């Protein structure tokens, strides 16, 4: 695996109390890619409600839980506090 340069890594903060965290991820990718949501694949197949579960029923802060998945040329890591990292993979 190659090292990622800082320009290929984008940090965002998702709202753990927001309506739909998957939509927040899609919006971030839309912004990063400069595309409309109709140009992106469905995210449901990638995470199947995992982010909603992470935010709606979070483990104790000591657990430092995170969800990592691939979506539309990005490797995305979302922590239980809403911190998200988008690493461009292609």
C-alpha positions, -999 to +999 in steps of 0.1 A: +000+000+000+013+034-009+015+063+015-012+089+010-002+126+007-021+151+027-037+165-004-053+131-010-068+130+025-098+152+033-112+155+068-149+164+074-172+163+105-205+146+102-233+155+126-239+124+148-274+139+156-283+146+120-311+128+102-291+104+079-253+100+082-251+082+049-266+112+031-239+133+048-213+110+033-228+113-001-230+151+002-193+152+011-183+130-019-205+152-042-186+182-029-152+165-033-160+152-068-181+182-080-209+158-091-246+154-085-260+126-064-274+110-096-238+104-107-229+084-076-237+048-069-261+039-041-243+039-007-267+015+009-249-015-006-216-003+010-227+004+046-263-010+050-272+013+079-239+009+098-234+047+102-270+051+115-263+024+141-230+040+151-246+073+157-280+063+171-266+037+196-230+047+201-207+026+223-189+043+252-164+069+242-136+046+255-144+021+228-133+046+201-154+028+176-151+036+139-166+023+106-143+021+075-156+013+040-150+020+004-173+042-017-169+058-051-131+060-053-127+068-016-117+048+015-139+065+042-134+062+080-161+076+103-155+077+140-183+076+166-179+113+173-186+123+137-150+128+125-147+115+090-116+109+068-119+106+030-089+091+012-090+091-026-081+057-039-086+061-076 
